[in-house]
Amino acid sequence: MDKSLQRRGLRGSPGRNAVKEHLAAGFPVCVGDRSHPGQIIKIHPDGRRELVVVDDAGTITVLSPAPVTDSP
């Protein structure tokens, strides 16, 4: 498994293979992350991470860049 995904806390999530495949295909993904409880992280294929909110219509708004941190 991709070490960068492990560091980002995606190691134990049920959809980790789907996340990895989606990123490899060039698409960003939105995930939860233990290092940012209750928040949504958008991960781009180039490794950029952003804290985002998603409204009821599915519109994604970027709040700020999200630092890459190791999960406990």
C-alpha angles and dihedrals in degrees: 000000000000108000092216090060090049091053091049093059097253094115095097102035117113093232098049093119091050090049092050092047093047092051091045089054089056100257127125120236133208115219144160116250130197090224089061106036115200093009134103120236121201111207118197124207089249090059099257113143127202135183106234143175124216119208126211091269091056095252111151117216120190114228099180144320111287118224118234106245134171113250117232 
